[in-house]
Amino acid sequence: MNPFLNPIFLCRVLKSGIVDPNRLRRMNNEDIIKYQNKALKAIVKYAYTIPMYKEKYKKIGIHPSDVKEIADIKKLPFITKEDFRSNFPNNVISPSFNRKAAIIAATSGTTGRSLSLYFDLYTVIRSMLGFVRVLKEWDIDWRKTKMSLLLDLTENSFENEYIINSIFSSAKPLIP
């Protein structure tokens, strides 16, 4: 099924940035801190479902319930590219992650070996919305301003997998 025809997917996209992209601007510092704390707790809780993170957390004796506020980020272990390489593909995603709806994309490997990661369409769209917000923040009208995007369109690269093979797959014949 085309995800853009899925009402649940569309609601998530709308909620994440289209409906009210300036909501943080209206928040006071106290509300922003509450939001940060809530978001950090949620991502740490989710990370604990991923075998690689769970092992790292257990190794240093930390549980998601130990992370209560943004200052607790210091308690979390560092994750390296090598951690991802040595744990890919099975231990870098949650068992609940839908691999069939994801794409494996790789970095270009300019610093050595490339790094492969899973991405889903929702994450890509949120990233693009972030780009749109930056343009808006700098008052750049993308319809009137000439821009150049430097894309890595090599096989398995993030840009190729998501932009060309997923979102704009119908435009694929037009791209050299």
N, C-alpha and C positions, 0 to 999 in steps of 0.2 A: 504494500500500500504506500502510496506517495505520502510522506510525512506531512506535507503541507495541506493535505486533505483530512488529516487526523485532528479532530477538535481538541483533544487533550494536548497534543504537541503544540498546536497553535496557541492555546491558552497559556502554556508555559512560556512560549516566546513572547507573547504580548505582555505577560506579567513581568518578565525579566528585564524589560527595558523600553518597550515601545509605548506602553500606556503612560508611564510616568518616569521618564528618564532623569528628571531633575529632583526626584524625591529627597535625595541626600542634601541638596542645597537648602532645603527648608528645615532640616533637622538641626537642633542645637547640639552642642558638644556632648552632653550627657546622653542624648538619644543615639548619637553616632557611636559612642562607646558601647552602649547596650547592643546596638546592631552588630558591631565588631565582635563582641564577646559571644553573642548568639551564633554568628556565622562561623567563628573559630570552633566553638563546641560542636557544631553540626559537621564540619568538615573532618575534625579529628575522630568523631564517632564513626563517620563513614569510612575514613582511612583504616580504622581498626578492623573493618570487614575485609580488607585487602591483605592477603597473606604476607607480602613483603613488609608492609607497614606494621602489621600486628607483631611479626617477629622482631622487628627493630624496637618497637615499644616495649615488648616483653623483656628484651635483652637489657634494657636500662630500667626496667621496673616501673613503667608508666602505664596507666589505664586512662581511657577517655574521661572518666569521672575526676581525674586529677587536674584536668584542664578546665578552669572556670572563667578565666579572663585572658585578655590579650597579653598581659605580662607573663602568662604561663607558657607562651610560645618558646621561651628559653629552655623549657624542659624537654622539648621535642627533639628527636635525633635528626641529624642531617641525612639527606638522601642524595646519593651521587648518581651520575650517569652510569657508573659501573654497577650500582645497585639495580638500576633498570635493566641494563644489559644482561646481568647474570640471572635475573628473575623473570625475564620476558620469555614466553608470552603468558604463562599460566598464573604467575604470582603477582602480577602488577595490576590486576583488575579484581573487582569484587565478584564473588560467585553469582551475584544478581545482575551483573552487567551483561547486556545483550550483545554478544559478539557478532551475531548475524547482522545487526543493524549498525555495526561499527566498521570503520576502515582502519587498516594499519597504515600509518604514514611514517616516513623516516626523515630524519634531518639529513642535510647534505653531506655531513661527515667531513667538513673542511678542517676540523681540528684532529682528525684521526679517523676512527671508525664511526659510521653513522649510528644513530640511535632510533630504534623503532618504538612507536607508541600507538595506543588505541585512541581513536577519537570518535565521538558520535556527532550527528548533525546538529543537535541542540547546542553543544559546546561551540561548534564552528559558528553558528548563527550568533551566539552571544559574543563571540570574539569580534565578529563583523560589526555588531551593534556598538561595541566598544570603540571601534575605529570610527564609526559614524559620530559617536559622541565627541571624540577628539576633534573631528572636523568642525562640529557645531561649537565646541568650546573655543576654538580659535577663529570662529566666524568665517569658516571657509565654505563657500557654496560649491559643492562638488559638481553641480550642473553647469557652473560658469567658470570654474577654475580648472586649468589644465594640470593634471597630475600624472605622475609616472609611478607605476607600481612595479617594483622589482620582484619577480616571481621565480621560484625554482620549480620548473616544470619537468624535472627529471622524473623518471619512473619511481613510484612509491613516495615521492616527496609530499609534504603536507598540502602544498598548494595544488599539486596535480591531482592528488586523491580527492580532495574536497571540492576545490573550486571547479576543476575541469570534469572529473569523473562523477561527481555527485550532484552538486547544485546546478551546474550549467552543462549537464551531460548532453543536452540537445544541441549545444553550440560546439560540441567536440569536432564535428567535421569542418568547422570554420577555422580551427586553430591549427597552424602548421606543425 
